């Protein structure tokens, strides 16, 4: 069975359009960094795999354990481009809105074995 190359969706396609609403000023810069980091990657076959890829790449870029960090936000100099909250990354926005949005946009099915796991 050959894979249809025309049907392959790249991760970077999930980032258009932007969400329109951010948590803090560093978030759009993280969005762009995440898009660039994943630009050549194919969208994985399941929603869980998409979520894992997004989370691990986010954690690498922001240098934070997204599931383990209790703080709602962190400061990262590399994402500081002006404004009062420049460089501030709102982890709760990424946890509950932005990463789920990207997973939803992937259109990948959930693994039935994980439907009850939360």
C-alpha positions as CSV (number, residue, x, y, z in Angstrom):
1,X,0.0,0.0,0.0
2,X,1.5,3.4,-1.0
3,X,0.8,6.5,0.8
4,X,-0.7,9.4,-1.2
5,X,1.8,12.2,-0.9
6,X,-0.8,14.8,-1.8
7,X,-2.9,13.9,1.2
8,X,0.0,14.4,3.7
9,X,-0.8,17.3,6.1
10,X,2.1,19.1,7.7
11,X,1.9,20.3,11.3
12,X,2.6,23.9,10.2
13,X,-0.8,23.9,8.5
14,X,-2.6,23.6,11.9
15,X,-1.4,27.1,12.9
16,X,-3.4,29.1,10.3
17,X,-5.3,31.1,11.2
18,X,-4.0,32.2,14.6
19,X,-6.3,31.8,17.6
20,X,-7.3,35.5,17.6
21,X,-6.9,35.7,21.4
22,X,-3.8,35.1,23.5
23,X,-3.2,34.7,27.2
24,X,-0.1,36.9,27.5
25,X,2.3,38.8,25.1
26,X,4.8,35.9,24.9
27,X,2.1,33.5,23.5
28,X,2.1,34.7,19.9
29,X,5.9,34.3,19.8
30,X,5.7,30.8,21.2
31,X,3.0,30.0,18.6
32,X,5.4,31.1,15.8
33,X,8.3,29.2,17.3
34,X,6.2,26.1,17.6
35,X,5.0,26.4,14.0
36,X,8.6,26.8,12.8
37,X,9.9,23.9,14.9
38,X,7.2,21.6,13.5
39,X,7.1,22.9,9.9
40,X,8.5,19.8,8.2
41,X,6.7,17.3,10.3
42,X,3.7,15.3,9.1
43,X,0.6,15.3,11.3
44,X,0.7,12.1,13.4
45,X,-2.1,9.5,12.9
46,X,-4.0,10.0,16.2
47,X,-5.1,12.9,18.3
48,X,-3.0,11.5,21.2
49,X,0.2,11.5,19.1
50,X,-0.5,15.0,17.9
51,X,-1.0,16.2,21.5
52,X,2.2,14.4,22.6
53,X,4.2,16.0,19.8
54,X,2.8,19.5,20.5
55,X,3.4,19.2,24.2
56,X,6.9,17.9,23.9
57,X,7.9,20.5,21.4
58,X,6.3,23.3,23.5
59,X,8.1,22.0,26.6
60,X,11.4,22.1,24.7
61,X,10.9,25.6,23.4
62,X,9.6,27.1,26.6
63,X,11.7,25.0,28.9
64,X,8.9,24.0,31.2
65,X,7.1,20.8,32.2
66,X,3.6,21.8,31.1
67,X,1.9,19.1,33.1
68,X,4.1,19.4,36.2
69,X,4.5,23.2,36.5
70,X,1.8,24.5,38.8
71,X,2.3,28.2,37.9
72,X,-0.2,29.6,35.4
73,X,2.5,31.5,33.6
74,X,6.3,31.8,33.2
75,X,8.7,34.4,31.9
76,X,11.1,33.6,29.0
77,X,13.5,36.3,27.8
78,X,13.5,34.9,24.2
79,X,9.8,35.7,23.9
80,X,10.1,39.2,25.3
81,X,9.3,41.6,22.4
82,X,7.9,44.6,24.3
83,X,4.9,45.4,26.4
84,X,4.1,44.9,30.1
85,X,3.7,41.2,29.8
86,X,6.4,40.8,27.1
87,X,8.1,37.4,27.6
88,X,5.3,36.0,29.7
89,X,3.9,32.7,28.5
90,X,0.5,31.9,29.9
91,X,0.7,28.1,30.5
92,X,-3.0,27.8,31.4
93,X,-3.9,29.2,28.0
94,X,-1.6,26.7,26.3
95,X,-2.9,23.8,28.5
96,X,-6.6,24.5,28.1
97,X,-7.1,26.4,24.8
98,X,-4.2,26.6,22.4
99,X,-2.8,23.1,22.4
100,X,-6.3,21.6,22.4
101,X,-7.2,23.9,19.4
102,X,-4.2,22.6,17.4
103,X,-5.1,19.0,18.2
104,X,-8.7,19.6,17.1
105,X,-7.5,21.2,13.9
106,X,-5.5,18.1,13.1
107,X,-8.8,16.2,12.6
108,X,-7.2,13.0,13.8
109,X,-9.3,10.4,15.5
110,X,-8.9,9.7,19.2
111,X,-7.6,6.2,20.1
112,X,-10.6,4.3,21.5
113,X,-8.4,2.8,24.2
114,X,-7.9,6.3,25.7
115,X,-11.5,7.5,25.6
116,X,-12.1,6.8,29.3
117,X,-8.6,7.9,30.4
118,X,-8.3,11.5,31.5
